[in-house]
Amino acid sequence: MSQFGGGNPTVLVAEDSEDTRQVLSLELRHRGCRVITAADGREAVETALVARPDLILMDLHMPRLDGLAATAQIRAHSELDSVPIIAVTAFDTYGIREAVLEAGCQEYMLKPLAPGALERAIRSALPGFDFNDAEAPS
């Protein structure tokens, strides 16, 4: 279960594209989430260990450590093994869904994100989070 306890959840956006990181961060903040970011897979692992986010959006193709390897490293830590991780990728290749599930992700989303996809993903990953009661963090 998520650790946000009725407050605003913390979401780690692990994405090497600064533009995509900014767009996702803005959308998440608009929906009441606290956002932390990482620009590569190694930074994503380090940030997750320190910040203990409620949800991770993990780009699959990043420098220093790809998203699948970063997910596997995050899953190796018992304190993070229940944090929902959603893979985000621009590539819809054969077997991608199986690969992300095997690495420890709950699901994946294709970029560019379809309207409503991000909100649906948050609702699915964090069922206790009520968008209607959330206030945008300051």
QUIWO-V272347 format. One record per backbone hydrogen bond with DSSP energy under -1.0 kcal/mol. NH is the residue of the N-H (numbers start at 1). CO is the residue of the C=O. If there is no record, write none. Layout:
nh->NH co->CO
nh->NH co->CO
//
This chain:
nh->7 co->4
nh->11 co->34
nh->12 co->55
nh->13 co->36
nh->14 co->57
nh->15 co->38
nh->21 co->17
nh->22 co->18
nh->23 co->19
nh->24 co->20
nh->25 co->21
nh->26 co->22
nh->27 co->23
nh->28 co->24
nh->29 co->25
nh->30 co->26
nh->31 co->27
nh->32 co->29
nh->33 co->28
nh->34 co->9
nh->36 co->11
nh->38 co->13
nh->41 co->63
nh->44 co->40
nh->45 co->41
nh->46 co->42
nh->47 co->43
nh->48 co->44
nh->49 co->45
nh->50 co->46
nh->51 co->47
nh->52 co->48
nh->54 co->10
nh->55 co->10
nh->56 co->84
nh->57 co->12
nh->58 co->86
nh->59 co->14
nh->60 co->88
nh->65 co->63
nh->67 co->60
nh->70 co->66
nh->71 co->67
nh->72 co->68
nh->73 co->69
nh->74 co->70
nh->75 co->71
nh->77 co->74
nh->80 co->77
nh->83 co->80
nh->86 co->56
nh->87 co->107
nh->88 co->58
nh->89 co->109
nh->96 co->93
nh->99 co->95
nh->100 co->96
nh->101 co->97
nh->102 co->98
nh->103 co->99
nh->105 co->100
nh->106 co->85
nh->109 co->87
nh->111 co->89
nh->117 co->114
nh->120 co->116
nh->121 co->117
nh->122 co->118
nh->123 co->119
nh->124 co->120
nh->125 co->121
nh->126 co->122
nh->129 co->126
nh->133 co->130
//
